[in-house]
Amino acid sequence: MSDSHDLLVVGGGPAGLATALHAARAGLDTVIAEPRRAPVDKACGEGLMPGAVRALTALGLEIPGHPITGIRYIQGRRQVQAAFRHGPGLGARRTHLHSALHRAVLDAGVPVLPLRVEEVRQDTTGVTLPGTGLRARWLVAADGLHSSVRRTLGLEVKTRGAGSPRYGLRRHYAVPPWSPYVEVHWGAQAEAYITPLGPALIGVALLTARRAPFTTQLESFPELAARLPPEAAVTAVRGAGPLRQRARTRAHGRVLLVGDAAGYIDALTGEGVSLALTGAEALVANVRRGTPSRYDSDWRSATRRHRLLTDLLVRARQQPALAPHIMPTAARLPRLFAAAVNALA
Ligand SMILES: Cc1cc2nc3c(=O)[nH]c(=O)nc-3n(C[C@H](O)[C@H](O)[C@H](O)COP(=O)(O)OP(=O)(O)OC[C@H]3O[C@@H](n4cnc5c(N)ncnc54)[C@H](O)[C@@H]3O)c2cc1C
């Protein structure tokens, strides 16, 4: 006999937890499958953009962290910065973000089952997880960048022609933040993304197509390496990638994809959590309205601007003829830079 639910969420990261929270508050009987113990950590730049902060506040969540005033690009002695116009962002440890969402989900009465989903079977009325006794009217694939649900259902799309695969590496340093801005340092082969996280904590995320250890990559940013002595490192290096992932659709019968599982371009513009939260809300709204097939077009229109800007920037970054012009152009056109930052924020 199957234990049948309205919504079965595979993956308890920000996308899955936010989906479950919206669903439970809408009165849907919801369950989450997440094999990792809370709080879950992950390679992330940990800069919550103002849109993410607003979405978390609307969910009634308070996340401890360090306010972020805007974005600053730096290359050598050249700098350009843009303040956020519609409220601050927040530098927040992933573990804090996860704990707040996880607690809210439990408070809403949603069980989080310690389960890694291997196989999904759908029919016209619902989805079953073989061998678990679990069944639901809808399954939400929120299982991240390398979503096994997306792969198993044949929804993965190859990302040929999009440049060399890019990866992210992150580490934390017990160093007081020197700026309330997220700094993006442009190196020849990588970007270093510095996020203030607390009175004496910063996060460093390196984004690159180069395969080399974190410390080797950091050496190509001598001014940063000088501020980040190895003895100040307080976490192990975590990595993720390849970053660019595409899904054929976000609505496949009774399976709906959200967060990184729904498709991801790059961490360069730091909007992954915002998009996960936006997607979660759109998904649940469509399930509630009984219009699940509209979710894919709602997702595409809600994320279009972010996808276009991030794609443009990453493609320019990967073109040898264009890459050297990104920073000089941003510095020459600070209003355009500010408009782009605030369009993303
Ligand atoms: C280097 C780097 C820097 C980034 N910087 C930022 C930033 O500054 N700001 C920002 O907003 N975003 C940033 N992002 C993106 C952000 O981390 C993601 O967009 C966000 O975590 C997506 O959330 P998610 O819930 O979709 O996926 P995840 O956070 O990856 O969660 C997926 C969950 O699914 C679970 N899971 C996986 N497989 C299964 C399975 N088979 N069964 C059950 N559960 C499963 C995993 O254990 C995990 O908990 C960055 C990403 C990288 C790689």
The ligand as an SDF file (V2000), in Angstrom:
LIG
                    3D

 53 58  0  0  0  0  0  0  0  0999 V2000
   30.6620   28.1610   -6.7130 C   0  0  0  0  0  0  0  0  0  0  0  0
   29.2290   28.6070   -6.6600 C   0  0  0  0  0  0  0  0  0  0  0  0
   28.9170   29.8770   -6.2130 C   0  0  0  0  0  0  0  0  0  0  0  0
   27.5800   30.2790   -6.1240 C   0  0  0  0  0  0  0  0  0  0  0  0
   27.3030   31.5090   -5.6400 N   0  0  0  0  0  0  0  0  0  0  0  0
   26.0090   31.8820   -5.4510 C   0  0  0  0  0  0  0  0  0  0  0  0
   25.7010   33.1080   -4.8220 C   0  0  0  0  0  0  0  0  0  0  0  0
   26.5800   33.8650   -4.3950 O   0  0  0  0  0  0  0  0  0  0  0  0
   24.3980   33.4440   -4.6810 N   0  0  0  0  0  0  0  0  0  0  0  0
   23.3920   32.6210   -5.1090 C   0  0  0  0  0  0  0  0  0  0  0  0
   22.2000   32.9690   -4.9560 O   0  0  0  0  0  0  0  0  0  0  0  0
   23.6610   31.4420   -5.7100 N   0  0  0  0  0  0  0  0  0  0  0  0
   24.9460   31.0490   -5.8810 C   0  0  0  0  0  0  0  0  0  0  0  0
   25.2220   29.8360   -6.4280 N   0  0  0  0  0  0  0  0  0  0  0  0
   24.1120   28.9870   -6.9010 C   0  0  0  0  0  0  0  0  0  0  0  0
   23.3700   28.3270   -5.7380 C   0  0  0  0  0  0  0  0  0  0  0  0
   24.2890   27.6580   -4.9000 O   0  0  0  0  0  0  0  0  0  0  0  0
   22.3450   27.3520   -6.3030 C   0  0  0  0  0  0  0  0  0  0  0  0
   21.6340   27.9790   -7.3400 O   0  0  0  0  0  0  0  0  0  0  0  0
   21.3680   26.8630   -5.2360 C   0  0  0  0  0  0  0  0  0  0  0  0
   22.0190   26.1150   -4.2510 O   0  0  0  0  0  0  0  0  0  0  0  0
   20.2850   26.0100   -5.8930 C   0  0  0  0  0  0  0  0  0  0  0  0
   19.5160   25.3770   -4.9150 O   0  0  0  0  0  0  0  0  0  0  0  0
   18.8660   23.9470   -5.2040 P   0  0  0  0  0  0  0  0  0  0  0  0
   18.0060   23.6450   -4.0350 O   0  0  0  0  0  0  0  0  0  0  0  0
   18.2890   23.9250   -6.5700 O   0  0  0  0  0  0  0  0  0  0  0  0
   20.0970   22.9350   -5.2810 O   0  0  0  0  0  0  0  0  0  0  0  0
   21.0710   22.4470   -4.1140 P   0  0  0  0  0  0  0  0  0  0  0  0
   21.3560   23.5340   -3.1800 O   0  0  0  0  0  0  0  0  0  0  0  0
   22.2130   21.7930   -4.8160 O   0  0  0  0  0  0  0  0  0  0  0  0
   20.2260   21.3300   -3.3480 O   0  0  0  0  0  0  0  0  0  0  0  0
   19.9130   20.0980   -3.9490 C   0  0  0  0  0  0  0  0  0  0  0  0
   19.6320   19.0780   -2.8670 C   0  0  0  0  0  0  0  0  0  0  0  0
   19.2030   17.8670   -3.4800 O   0  0  0  0  0  0  0  0  0  0  0  0
   19.7470   16.7730   -2.7670 C   0  0  0  0  0  0  0  0  0  0  0  0
   19.7920   15.6240   -3.6840 N   0  0  0  0  0  0  0  0  0  0  0  0
   20.6320   15.4220   -4.7150 C   0  0  0  0  0  0  0  0  0  0  0  0
   20.3690   14.2510   -5.3150 N   0  0  0  0  0  0  0  0  0  0  0  0
   19.3210   13.6960   -4.6520 C   0  0  0  0  0  0  0  0  0  0  0  0
   18.5830   12.4880   -4.7990 C   0  0  0  0  0  0  0  0  0  0  0  0
   18.8640   11.6010   -5.7510 N   0  0  0  0  0  0  0  0  0  0  0  0
   17.5520   12.2260   -3.9290 N   0  0  0  0  0  0  0  0  0  0  0  0
   17.2310   13.1280   -2.9500 C   0  0  0  0  0  0  0  0  0  0  0  0
   17.9190   14.2930   -2.7700 N   0  0  0  0  0  0  0  0  0  0  0  0
   18.9430   14.5700   -3.6040 C   0  0  0  0  0  0  0  0  0  0  0  0
   21.1190   17.2600   -2.3300 C   0  0  0  0  0  0  0  0  0  0  0  0
   21.6020   16.5360   -1.1990 O   0  0  0  0  0  0  0  0  0  0  0  0
   20.8550   18.7320   -2.0240 C   0  0  0  0  0  0  0  0  0  0  0  0
   20.5840   18.9720   -0.6650 O   0  0  0  0  0  0  0  0  0  0  0  0
   26.5510   29.4030   -6.5460 C   0  0  0  0  0  0  0  0  0  0  0  0
   26.8670   28.1360   -7.0250 C   0  0  0  0  0  0  0  0  0  0  0  0
   28.1760   27.7320   -7.0850 C   0  0  0  0  0  0  0  0  0  0  0  0
   28.4900   26.3550   -7.5860 C   0  0  0  0  0  0  0  0  0  0  0  0
  1  2  1  0
  2  3  1  0
  2 52  2  0
  3  4  2  0
  4  5  1  0
  4 50  1  0
  5  6  2  0
  6  7  1  0
  6 13  1  0
  7  8  2  0
  7  9  1  0
  9 10  1  0
 10 11  2  0
 10 12  1  0
 12 13  2  0
 13 14  1  0
 14 15  1  0
 14 50  1  0
 15 16  1  0
 16 17  1  0
 16 18  1  0
 18 19  1  0
 18 20  1  0
 20 21  1  0
 20 22  1  0
 22 23  1  0
 23 24  1  0
 24 25  2  0
 24 26  1  0
 24 27  1  0
 27 28  1  0
 28 29  2  0
 28 30  1  0
 28 31  1  0
 31 32  1  0
 32 33  1  0
 33 34  1  0
 33 48  1  0
 34 35  1  0
 35 36  1  0
 35 46  1  0
 36 37  1  0
 36 45  1  0
 37 38  2  0
 38 39  1  0
 39 40  1  0
 39 45  2  0
 40 41  1  0
 40 42  2  0
 42 43  1  0
 43 44  2  0
 44 45  1  0
 46 47  1  0
 46 48  1  0
 48 49  1  0
 50 51  2  0
 51 52  1  0
 52 53  1  0
M  END
$$$$
